[in-house]
Amino acid sequence: MPVSHPTQFDYWPSLPLKDWQDTYATLHMWTQVVGKVRLKLAPHINHWWQVTFYVTPRGLTTSAIPSGQRTFEVQFDFHDHRLVVHTSGEGEKTGSFPFAPYSVAEFYGRFMDLLHSLDIDVHIWPVPVEVENPIPFKKDVTHASYDPEQVERLWRILVQSDRVMKLFRSRFIGKCSPVHFFWGAFDMAVTRFSGRRAPEHSPVPNLAHFVAIEAYSHEVSSCGFWPGGGPVTEPVYYAYAYPEPDGFRDFKVHHDAAYYHKDFGEFFLPYEAVRTAADPDSEILAFFQSTYEAAAVTGGWNRGELERPA
């Protein structure tokens, strides 16, 4: 479909959840289809880091996925609005198809056909995770929306958030995750670790228990960006600690608009408060730093061994 690009680039566009709810739900399921392929083929890494996507200047990528002696990469190009697959090895190939208001079932079929045409043979468990009332991919004709303008807005926010989150990550010399995108919950995250083991995580709705146990095997302070969903009716930056120390939720964190959501057990800072600020970078960094300090101070982290000297 034709896509118009604005002449004046908006680095921090608005993204009201109500304006793209259907596209969001559809795109979430598309990313799960692709993510399940990476989950199937990539060697397991601690905390499930092998399943994530990464932000690129054009959208999201799986990075290289092994397939025998070859590798391949799947790209969500949110600039030209195409799904692109590149392969390595003898007879390198590239295949793609344009985004359109496909149902999840049609997207699943197109993607699997594309992989087959590139001599990539993979079989996945074709059922989404981390959502209520999951519909198997082959049967999902409910989600079938694609608004390219709203997807481009998301892409711009992810690019800016990725940039700022990498700066925040650079301040920590202890164990820390990459800045990466989890297709299960459709959020971008970066996680710092105290170095201590954590108690076994309790069951999480719509998620296999062994997945939560591996994800939260050690104490963490995690933060990121989420477009929202359910009772959270707007995009937010978020932060939480596991296990949550006493006093964490009452800690004074940056920005008057930030609040602790008891049901989620997380601090939220509305994206709208960030994008309308004079210096969005500083607002994000201050929120992340103050929520990290909430976890590190109340949790008794050895900050001298974990933080990069100013």
SULUR-V438959 format. One record per pair of residues at least 12 apart in sequence whose ideal C-beta (glycine too) atoms are under 10 Angstrom apart, sorted by the first residue. I is the first residue (numbers start at 1). J is the second residue. Records with the same first field share a line. If there is no record, write none. Layout:
I->J ; J
//
This chain:
1->81 ; 98 ; 99 ; 100 ; 101 ; 146 ; 148
2->81 ; 148
3->78 ; 79 ; 80 ; 81 ; 98 ; 99 ; 148 ; 149 ; 151 ; 152
4->148 ; 149 ; 152
5->79 ; 148 ; 149 ; 152
6->149 ; 152
9->156
10->152 ; 153 ; 156 ; 275
11->156 ; 157 ; 159 ; 160 ; 163 ; 275 ; 280
12->153 ; 156 ; 157 ; 160 ; 161 ; 271 ; 272 ; 274 ; 275 ; 276 ; 277 ; 280 ; 281
13->149 ; 150 ; 152 ; 153 ; 154 ; 155 ; 156 ; 157 ; 160 ; 275
14->153 ; 157 ; 235 ; 271 ; 272 ; 275 ; 276
15->150 ; 153 ; 154 ; 156 ; 157 ; 227 ; 228 ; 234 ; 235 ; 271 ; 272 ; 275
16->150 ; 153 ; 228 ; 233 ; 234 ; 235 ; 271 ; 272
17->227 ; 228 ; 229 ; 232 ; 233 ; 234 ; 235 ; 271
18->228 ; 233 ; 234
19->147 ; 149 ; 150 ; 153
20->145 ; 146 ; 147 ; 149 ; 150 ; 151 ; 153 ; 154 ; 227
21->145 ; 150 ; 227 ; 228 ; 229 ; 233
22->101 ; 142 ; 143 ; 144 ; 145 ; 146 ; 147 ; 150
23->101 ; 143 ; 144 ; 145 ; 146 ; 147 ; 148 ; 149 ; 150 ; 151 ; 154
24->143 ; 145 ; 147 ; 150 ; 151 ; 154 ; 186 ; 227 ; 228 ; 229
25->104 ; 131 ; 142 ; 143 ; 144 ; 145 ; 186 ; 229
26->99 ; 101 ; 102 ; 103 ; 104 ; 107 ; 140 ; 142 ; 143 ; 144 ; 145 ; 146 ; 147 ; 151
27->76 ; 78 ; 99 ; 104 ; 107 ; 143 ; 145 ; 146 ; 147 ; 150 ; 151 ; 154 ; 183 ; 186 ; 227
28->104 ; 128 ; 130 ; 131 ; 143 ; 183 ; 184 ; 185 ; 186 ; 227 ; 229
29->103 ; 104 ; 105 ; 107 ; 108 ; 128 ; 131 ; 134 ; 135 ; 137 ; 140 ; 142 ; 143 ; 144 ; 183 ; 186
30->76 ; 83 ; 99 ; 102 ; 104 ; 107 ; 108 ; 111 ; 137 ; 143 ; 146 ; 183
31->53 ; 60 ; 62 ; 74 ; 76 ; 128 ; 181 ; 182 ; 183 ; 184 ; 186
32->104 ; 108 ; 124 ; 126 ; 127 ; 128 ; 129 ; 130 ; 131 ; 134 ; 137 ; 183 ; 184 ; 186
33->74 ; 83 ; 104 ; 107 ; 108 ; 109 ; 110 ; 111 ; 112 ; 124 ; 126 ; 128 ; 137 ; 140 ; 183
34->53 ; 60 ; 61 ; 62 ; 65 ; 74 ; 75 ; 76 ; 83 ; 85 ; 107 ; 108 ; 111 ; 115 ; 124 ; 183
35->51 ; 52 ; 53 ; 62 ; 74 ; 124 ; 128 ; 129 ; 181 ; 182 ; 183 ; 184
36->51 ; 108 ; 122 ; 123 ; 124 ; 125 ; 126 ; 127 ; 128 ; 129 ; 137 ; 183
37->51 ; 62 ; 65 ; 67 ; 72 ; 74 ; 111 ; 112 ; 115 ; 120 ; 122 ; 123 ; 124
38->50 ; 51 ; 52 ; 53 ; 62 ; 63 ; 64 ; 65 ; 66 ; 73 ; 74 ; 122 ; 124 ; 183
39->51 ; 52 ; 65 ; 124 ; 125 ; 129 ; 183 ; 184
40->65 ; 122 ; 123 ; 124 ; 125
41->62 ; 65 ; 66 ; 67 ; 68 ; 71 ; 72 ; 120 ; 122 ; 124
42->62 ; 63 ; 64 ; 65 ; 66
43->66
44->214
45->214
46->175 ; 177 ; 214 ; 215 ; 217 ; 218
47->175 ; 177 ; 191 ; 193 ; 214 ; 215 ; 216 ; 217 ; 218 ; 220
48->182 ; 184 ; 211 ; 212 ; 214 ; 215
49->177 ; 178 ; 180 ; 182 ; 191 ; 215
50->63 ; 65
51->180 ; 182 ; 183 ; 184 ; 211
52->177 ; 178 ; 179 ; 180 ; 181 ; 182 ; 183 ; 184 ; 188 ; 189
53->74 ; 75 ; 76 ; 158 ; 180 ; 181 ; 182 ; 183 ; 188
54->162 ; 178 ; 179 ; 180 ; 181 ; 188
55->155 ; 158 ; 159 ; 160 ; 161 ; 162 ; 163 ; 165 ; 166 ; 179 ; 180 ; 181 ; 188
56->75 ; 76 ; 77 ; 78 ; 79 ; 155 ; 158 ; 159 ; 162
57->79 ; 155 ; 159 ; 162
58->75 ; 76 ; 77 ; 78 ; 79 ; 80 ; 82 ; 84 ; 155 ; 159
59->75 ; 76 ; 77 ; 78 ; 79 ; 80 ; 81 ; 82 ; 83 ; 84 ; 151 ; 152 ; 154 ; 155 ; 158 ; 159
60->74 ; 75 ; 76 ; 77 ; 78 ; 154 ; 155 ; 158 ; 180 ; 181 ; 183 ; 188
61->73 ; 74 ; 75 ; 76 ; 77 ; 84 ; 86 ; 181
62->74 ; 75 ; 76 ; 85 ; 183
63->75 ; 178 ; 180
64->86 ; 88
65->85 ; 87 ; 120 ; 122
66->88
67->87 ; 88 ; 89 ; 115 ; 118 ; 119 ; 120 ; 121 ; 122
68->89 ; 119 ; 120 ; 121
69->88 ; 89 ; 90
70->87 ; 88 ; 89 ; 90 ; 91 ; 92 ; 93 ; 118 ; 119 ; 120
71->86 ; 87 ; 88 ; 89
72->85 ; 86 ; 87 ; 88 ; 89 ; 92 ; 93 ; 94 ; 95 ; 115 ; 118 ; 119 ; 120 ; 122
73->85 ; 86 ; 87 ; 88 ; 94
74->86 ; 111 ; 114 ; 115 ; 120
75->94 ; 96
76->99 ; 151 ; 155 ; 181
77->96 ; 98 ; 99 ; 155
78->99 ; 148 ; 151 ; 152 ; 153 ; 154 ; 155 ; 156 ; 158 ; 159
79->148 ; 151 ; 152 ; 155
80->96 ; 98 ; 99 ; 148
81->98 ; 99 ; 100 ; 146 ; 148 ; 151 ; 152
82->96 ; 97 ; 98 ; 99
83->95 ; 96 ; 97 ; 98 ; 99 ; 107 ; 110 ; 111 ; 114
84->96 ; 97 ; 114
85->97 ; 111 ; 114 ; 115 ; 117 ; 118 ; 120
86->118
87->115 ; 118 ; 119 ; 120
89->119
91->118 ; 119
92->118
93->117 ; 118 ; 119 ; 120
94->118
95->113 ; 114 ; 115 ; 116 ; 117 ; 118 ; 120
96->114
97->110 ; 111 ; 113 ; 114
98->110 ; 146
99->146 ; 148 ; 151
100->144 ; 146 ; 148
101->143 ; 144 ; 145 ; 146 ; 147
102->141 ; 143 ; 144 ; 145 ; 146
103->137 ; 139 ; 140 ; 141 ; 142 ; 143 ; 144 ; 145
104->126 ; 128 ; 135 ; 136 ; 137 ; 138 ; 139 ; 140 ; 141 ; 142 ; 143 ; 144
105->126 ; 135 ; 136 ; 137 ; 138 ; 139 ; 140 ; 141 ; 142 ; 143 ; 144
106->140 ; 141 ; 144
107->137 ; 140 ; 143 ; 144 ; 146
108->124 ; 126 ; 136 ; 137 ; 138 ; 139 ; 140
109->137 ; 138
111->137
112->124 ; 126 ; 137 ; 138
124->137
125->137
126->138 ; 139 ; 140
127->139 ; 140
128->140 ; 143 ; 183 ; 184 ; 206
129->183 ; 184 ; 185 ; 206 ; 207 ; 208 ; 211
130->182 ; 183 ; 184 ; 185 ; 186 ; 204 ; 205 ; 206 ; 207 ; 208 ; 211
131->184 ; 185 ; 186 ; 205 ; 206 ; 207 ; 229
132->205 ; 206 ; 230
133->206
134->206
153->227 ; 235
154->186 ; 225 ; 227 ; 235
157->188 ; 225 ; 227 ; 235 ; 271 ; 274 ; 275
158->181 ; 188 ; 225 ; 227
160->225 ; 274 ; 275 ; 280 ; 281 ; 284
161->179 ; 181 ; 188 ; 190 ; 224 ; 225 ; 235 ; 237 ; 271 ; 274 ; 280 ; 284
162->179 ; 180 ; 181 ; 188 ; 190 ; 225
163->179 ; 281 ; 284
164->179 ; 225 ; 237 ; 274 ; 280 ; 281 ; 282 ; 283 ; 284 ; 285 ; 288
165->178 ; 179 ; 180 ; 188 ; 189 ; 190 ; 223 ; 224 ; 225 ; 237 ; 284 ; 285 ; 288
166->178 ; 179 ; 190
167->179 ; 281 ; 284 ; 285 ; 288
168->190 ; 192 ; 223 ; 281 ; 284 ; 285 ; 287 ; 288 ; 289 ; 292
169->190 ; 191 ; 192 ; 223 ; 288
170->308
171->192 ; 285 ; 288 ; 289 ; 292 ; 307 ; 308 ; 309 ; 310
172->190 ; 192 ; 193 ; 221 ; 292 ; 303 ; 306 ; 307 ; 308
173->305 ; 306 ; 307 ; 308 ; 309
174->192 ; 193 ; 194 ; 195 ; 301 ; 302 ; 303 ; 305 ; 306 ; 307 ; 308
175->191 ; 192 ; 193 ; 194 ; 195 ; 218 ; 220 ; 306
176->190 ; 191 ; 192 ; 193 ; 220 ; 221 ; 306
177->189 ; 190 ; 191 ; 192 ; 193 ; 220 ; 222
178->190 ; 191
179->191 ; 224
180->224
181->224 ; 225
182->215 ; 224 ; 226
184->206 ; 207 ; 211 ; 215
185->206 ; 207 ; 224 ; 226 ; 229
186->226 ; 227 ; 228 ; 229
187->222 ; 224 ; 225 ; 226 ; 227 ; 228 ; 229 ; 236 ; 238
188->223 ; 224 ; 225 ; 226 ; 227 ; 237
189->220 ; 222 ; 223 ; 224 ; 225 ; 226 ; 238 ; 239
190->221 ; 222 ; 223 ; 224 ; 225 ; 288
191->215 ; 216 ; 218 ; 220 ; 221 ; 222 ; 223 ; 224 ; 240 ; 242
192->219 ; 220 ; 221 ; 222 ; 223 ; 241 ; 288 ; 292 ; 295 ; 296 ; 301 ; 306 ; 307
193->217 ; 218 ; 219 ; 220 ; 221 ; 222 ; 301 ; 306
194->218 ; 219 ; 220 ; 221 ; 241 ; 295 ; 296 ; 299 ; 300 ; 301 ; 302 ; 303 ; 305 ; 306
195->218 ; 219 ; 301 ; 302 ; 305 ; 306
196->218 ; 219 ; 299 ; 300 ; 301 ; 302
197->217 ; 218 ; 219
198->213 ; 216 ; 217 ; 218 ; 219 ; 220 ; 242 ; 243
199->216 ; 217 ; 219 ; 242 ; 243
200->212 ; 213 ; 216 ; 217
201->213 ; 214 ; 215 ; 216 ; 217 ; 242 ; 243
202->216
204->216
212->242
215->242
216->242 ; 243
218->242
219->241 ; 242 ; 243 ; 245 ; 295 ; 296 ; 299 ; 300 ; 301
220->240 ; 241 ; 242 ; 243 ; 295 ; 299
221->239 ; 240 ; 241 ; 242 ; 245 ; 248 ; 288 ; 291 ; 292 ; 293 ; 294 ; 295 ; 296 ; 299 ; 301
222->238 ; 239 ; 240 ; 241 ; 242 ; 266 ; 288 ; 291 ; 292 ; 295
223->237 ; 238 ; 239 ; 240 ; 241 ; 266 ; 267 ; 269 ; 284 ; 287 ; 288 ; 289 ; 291 ; 292 ; 295
224->236 ; 237 ; 238 ; 239 ; 240 ; 266 ; 288
225->237 ; 238 ; 269 ; 271 ; 274 ; 284
226->238 ; 264 ; 266 ; 268 ; 271
227->271
228->268 ; 270 ; 271
230->263 ; 264
231->261 ; 263 ; 264
232->261 ; 263 ; 264 ; 266 ; 268 ; 270
234->268 ; 270 ; 271 ; 272 ; 273
235->268 ; 270 ; 271 ; 272 ; 274 ; 275
236->257 ; 258 ; 259 ; 261 ; 264 ; 266 ; 267 ; 268 ; 269 ; 270 ; 271 ; 272 ; 273 ; 274
237->255 ; 258 ; 267 ; 268 ; 269 ; 270 ; 271 ; 273 ; 274 ; 283 ; 284 ; 287 ; 288 ; 291
238->258 ; 261 ; 264 ; 266 ; 267 ; 268 ; 269 ; 287 ; 288 ; 291
239->253 ; 258 ; 260 ; 266 ; 267 ; 268 ; 269 ; 287 ; 288 ; 289 ; 290 ; 291 ; 292 ; 294 ; 295
240->260 ; 261 ; 264 ; 265 ; 266 ; 267 ; 268 ; 291 ; 294 ; 295
241->265 ; 266 ; 267 ; 291 ; 292 ; 294 ; 295 ; 296 ; 298 ; 299 ; 301
242->265 ; 295 ; 299
243->295 ; 299
244->265 ; 266 ; 294 ; 295 ; 298 ; 299
245->294 ; 295 ; 296 ; 297 ; 298 ; 299 ; 300 ; 301
246->298 ; 299
247->294 ; 297 ; 298 ; 299
248->260 ; 265 ; 267 ; 291 ; 294 ; 295 ; 297 ; 298 ; 299
249->261 ; 262 ; 265 ; 266 ; 267 ; 294 ; 298
250->294 ; 298
251->267 ; 290 ; 291 ; 293 ; 294 ; 295 ; 297 ; 298
252->290 ; 293 ; 294
253->267 ; 269 ; 286 ; 287 ; 288 ; 289 ; 290 ; 291 ; 292 ; 293 ; 294
254->267 ; 269 ; 282 ; 283 ; 284 ; 285 ; 286 ; 287 ; 288 ; 289 ; 290 ; 291 ; 293
255->267 ; 269 ; 270 ; 273 ; 274 ; 277 ; 283 ; 284 ; 286 ; 287 ; 290
256->269 ; 273
257->269 ; 270 ; 272 ; 273 ; 274 ; 277 ; 283 ; 287
258->270 ; 273 ; 283 ; 286 ; 287 ; 290 ; 291
260->291 ; 294
266->291
267->287 ; 288 ; 290 ; 291 ; 294
268->287
269->283 ; 284 ; 286 ; 287 ; 288 ; 290 ; 291
271->284
273->287
274->287
292->307
//
